[in-house]
Amino acid sequence: MTIRIVLTGPECAGKTTLASALARRFRAPWLPEASRLYADEVRRELTEGDADPIARRAMLAEDAALALDPPLLVLDTDLISTVVYVRHYYGPCPAWIEDAARERRGDLYLHCAPDLPWTADGVRDRPAQRRELSALFESALLEFGCTTADVSGTGAARERAALSAAAALVAAAEQR
């Protein structure tokens, strides 16, 4: 059974950097953020109608990675992020996405604090609302019954916090 570690939190919170570091440390595959790839592809402002293709792409990518049966898979966000952003931008999230997010819940969510400097990149658009979004992520993680660890700080300290939480999960899984 594959252990799934998910990086989550508001934009520009170091999720991709940490996903890459975890993947290197554990020699595990990692999946990039589906919504980022989609936004880069369509090159326009996302709409409520984009939630469906983003969620479906995320599930297809995760299913393909899981089919290879790795011991550990690192995800740079998952469907819970889709739920949070759909609710934040558009209102209610389609029930099928919320149901899928519950069914496909990861084993550990590393909730990345918005304590890094915000950097514009053409997709990010909410520098003043990162704390609000972080609270929405906290609420959703509780709602979906996720096991979480908070990750904050900068540089090596941030990476150590993520690695420590992930290593504890891996060690516990190896004990079983």
JOCORDA-V422521 format. One record per backbone hydrogen bond with DSSP energy under -0.5 kcal/mol. NH is the residue of the N-H (numbers start at 1). CO is the residue of the C=O. E is the energy in kcal/mol with one decimal. If there is no record, write none. Layout:
BEGIN
nh: {NH	NH}
co: {CO	CO}
e: {E	E}
END
This chain:
BEGIN
nh: {3	5	5	6	6	7	8	13	18	19	20	21	22	23	24	25	26	27	27	28	29	31	37	38	39	40	41	42	43	50	51	53	54	55	56	57	58	59	60	61	62	63	64	65	66	67	68	68	69	70	73	74	75	76	77	77	81	82	83	84	85	86	87	88	89	90	91	91	97	98	99	100	101	102	103	104	105	107	108	109	110	110	111	111	112	112	113	113	115	129	130	133	134	135	136	137	138	139	140	141	142	143	144	145	146	148	149	151	157	158	159	160	161	162	163	164	165	166	167	168	169	170	171	172	173	174	175	176	176}
co: {71	3	73	4	108	75	110	10	14	15	16	17	18	19	20	21	22	23	24	23	72	74	33	34	35	36	37	38	39	47	48	49	50	51	52	53	54	55	56	57	58	59	60	61	62	63	64	65	66	65	3	29	5	31	7	75	78	78	79	80	81	82	83	84	85	86	86	87	94	94	95	96	97	98	99	100	102	4	4	147	6	108	109	149	8	110	111	151	113	126	127	129	130	131	132	133	134	135	136	137	138	139	140	142	141	146	109	111	154	154	155	156	157	158	159	160	161	162	163	164	165	166	167	168	169	170	171	172	173}
e: {-2.5	-0.6	-2.5	-0.5	-3.2	-3.0	-2.5	-0.6	-2.3	-2.8	-2.3	-2.0	-2.8	-2.3	-2.2	-2.6	-2.6	-0.6	-0.7	-2.1	-0.7	-2.5	-2.0	-2.4	-2.7	-2.5	-1.6	-2.7	-2.0	-1.8	-1.5	-0.6	-2.2	-2.7	-2.6	-2.3	-2.3	-2.3	-2.5	-2.6	-2.3	-2.9	-2.4	-2.2	-2.9	-1.9	-0.6	-1.0	-2.0	-0.6	-2.9	-2.3	-3.0	-2.6	-1.0	-1.6	-1.0	-1.2	-2.5	-2.5	-2.7	-2.7	-2.5	-2.4	-2.7	-2.9	-1.1	-0.7	-0.9	-1.8	-2.9	-2.3	-2.5	-2.0	-2.4	-2.3	-1.1	-2.1	-1.5	-2.6	-3.1	-0.6	-0.9	-2.3	-3.1	-0.9	-0.5	-3.0	-1.4	-1.2	-0.7	-2.7	-2.5	-2.1	-1.8	-2.3	-2.5	-2.3	-2.4	-2.8	-1.9	-2.8	-2.6	-1.4	-2.8	-0.5	-2.2	-2.7	-1.2	-0.9	-2.0	-2.7	-2.0	-2.0	-2.9	-2.8	-1.9	-2.3	-3.0	-2.0	-1.6	-2.5	-2.8	-2.2	-2.2	-2.1	-1.3	-0.7	-0.6}
END
